[in-house]
Amino acid sequence: MKQTIRTGMLFFAALIIISATACKQQENNTMKILAGTGEPGFEDGVHGMMNKPIRLTPYKDSSVIFADINNHAIRCVNLKGELLTIAGGPGKEGFADGDVSEAKFKSPHGVAYDAATGIIYVASASNHVIRMITPDGNGSYTVSTLAGVPGESGYADGAADSAKFNSPHCVLMAPGGGVYTVDIGNARVRKVQDGIVSTVAGNGEHGALDGKPAEASFTYPIDMVMDGDDIIVIDAATNSIRRIIPGSEVKTISLQDTLATPHGIAVDKNGILYEADMDTGRILSIDKDGKVSVLAGTGENGTAAEQLNKPAAVLVHAGHLWIADLDNHQIKIIKLDD
């Protein structure tokens, strides 16, 4: 009798452990709305609104900075869902450097944050420039142009103030200093460092040619992430993921499935890639063998927590996968496994 009771208790305890593990796994795989009402708008706070959020970068205190395209603003959101505008706004569309209260942006698309200096870098697609939001030490910021000629599209390397870009869509901190940017209109990956703009990869011709960086081709490179010293780039037009080994080669990552307008890319500490698949409305994970799995999204457009409407960007930060849900005007999160 005692043995039967003991066996039953052990069985019950095992069920509790299994149930707790299953609940944790379910929690970790559940996508939640962090911020945004599902309607376009502009409002800070816990019930804030945004208008087409795109591109994400880690920020201090487990928060994230994002570019809010149609509000022409640079904003941040924390894990409590609180929104705060750092620069720009719907009444400040255009181009103007200077004090952050007067600075103007037009359809910013990319953001990066340098924790060492506190500088926020912005890829201003419609202005064809890379800009900086620099803290002044008194709780405010100054906006300046780092590279490019405001309002002039083109292609030119060299001195930053005369170099030209064509719709830069992403900006990324480079491990050795400076910033990388995806220059969509020129089908190239570029770098800004020490006042000089250079081309890292891409010959300017549309295609999907691998090989030496200067000879490789892209068609619509749209986002990138650092994987060690390598740059992982996604090309929305060729539905491909490319690895750039700076100064060495560009090679296509082999996948066991197809992508549909990949628009955002992230990587975790284990080398797992996360991809925002815009056309299918899903978030995909890709292991080192190229196996593609669905992490989130039903593939149906909508505003429910489990649905995505043109997911535009992903970011691994503070134990979560952050998602910019473009046409739902929301930031969503998935808790990742420890």
Buried (B, 14 or more C-beta within 10 A) or exposed (E): EEEEEEEEEEEEEEEEEEEEEEEEEEEBEEBBBBBBBBEBBBEBEEEBBBBBBBBBBBBEEEBBBBBBBBBBBBBBBBBEBBBEBBBBBEEBBBBEBEEBEEBBBBBBBBBBBBEEEBBBBBBBBBBBBBBBBBBEEEEEBBBEBBBBBBEBBEBBBEEBEEBBBBBBBBBBBBEEEBBBBBBBBBBBBBBBBEEBBEBBBBBEEBBBBBEEBEBBBBBBBBBBBBBEEBBBBBBBBBBBBBBBBBEEBBBBBEBEEEBBBBBBBBBEEEEBBBBBBBBBBBBBBBEEEEEBEBBBBBEEEEBEBBBBBBBBBBBBBBEBBBBBBBBBBBBBBBBBEE
